[in-house]
Amino acid sequence: MPDNYFISVISITVLTLIINLPFGYLRVKTKKLSIQWFLYIHLPIPLIFVFRKTAGISYHAIPVFVMAAVAGQILGGRFRQAFRS
């Protein structure tokens, strides 16, 4: 596999984490298992899918993106808890 494939995977992984930060930030304040809670978790997915398909990355990298999305959600929630007044 070419080096630019791995650079693309790393770039989209970082982008996935960054995109999920605000959604994790918002998710923490909502009631668990509510409609808003599900939306905050699932709204970034189509955007990440488009990035992956546009970059020509196979489905084998999806677990890496899922881990980045979960990390972004968790970090966003922790930012909310750390900075709440």
Secondary structure, DSSP 4 states (H G I P E B T S, - for coil): --HHHHHHHHHHHHHHHHHHHHHHHHHTTSPTTSHHHHHHHHTHHHHHHHHHHHHT--GGGHHHHHHHHHHHHHHHHHHHHHH--
